[in-house]
Amino acid sequence: MSDYEFVTVHDSAVTNTNPNSMVTVTVDTSGSAICDNMSDAEFRKTVLTLRDDAVKVIALRIQDLSNWNAAAQARVKQWFGKSDEDARTKLISGLKALVPVMNGLTARNFVRVDSEQDRATGCVPGTKNLDGEVAHVCAPDTATHTIAINRNFCQLPQKSVSRLSSMQLTIVHECTHFVDTFGSLDYPGGYGYTACTWFASDHPDRAITNADSIAWYVLARY
């Protein structure tokens, strides 16, 4: 059994080597799967594998920013409308903060939209108007880094091999919202590959804090 199939159910449970040391753990298996088109075990393996791959790409972007050659500067300008030292510094700081947060994600961080765990984050307004939503987080939730997954997420391709949004792009996008990473925002007109390139040209002051712009900067193949 792979690590992706394990879920922690009790933080202090140990092997029963001492008399009367048993820990009773109740596991609720009555809830529906997060995705209708895969089991929860498949979902966990998928999102954590995509996370692992994304972290590797983020490391490459950090190296690009360190090298700061012409190609690295051109990529930053493509997605943020400028490639000055301020943009470079913000990206290095944000990406370095993003890595440990993403590495810390486990199966428990991914929950169903409007579930008890989602509501517990305290961002109740984020659970309204869910029909067109793919996922959401509560930006100040640095304690649990909970990512609420909606059904639309399950229909996305796993990776953005072209200009289409994907599960992987969504995971990065949502993680940039947390205030201990980028504290990014969702600006109108700042969603999607093409829209983000336009947004960079028209609003370079905002693009550097736009969640989808950051996600596409990290993951876009070209």
Buried (B, 14 or more C-beta within 10 A) or exposed (E): EEEBEEEEEEEEEEEEEEEEEEEEEEEEEEEEBBBEEBEBBBBBBBBBBBBEBBBEEBEEBBEBBEEBEEEBBEBBBBBBBBBEEEBBEBBBEBBBBBBEBBEEBBBBBBBBBBBEBBBEBEBEEBBEEBEEBBBBBBBBBEEBBBBBBBBBBBEBEBBBEEBEBBBBBBBBBBBBBBEBBBBBEEBEEBBBBEBBBBBBEEBBEBBBBBBBBBBBBBBBEE
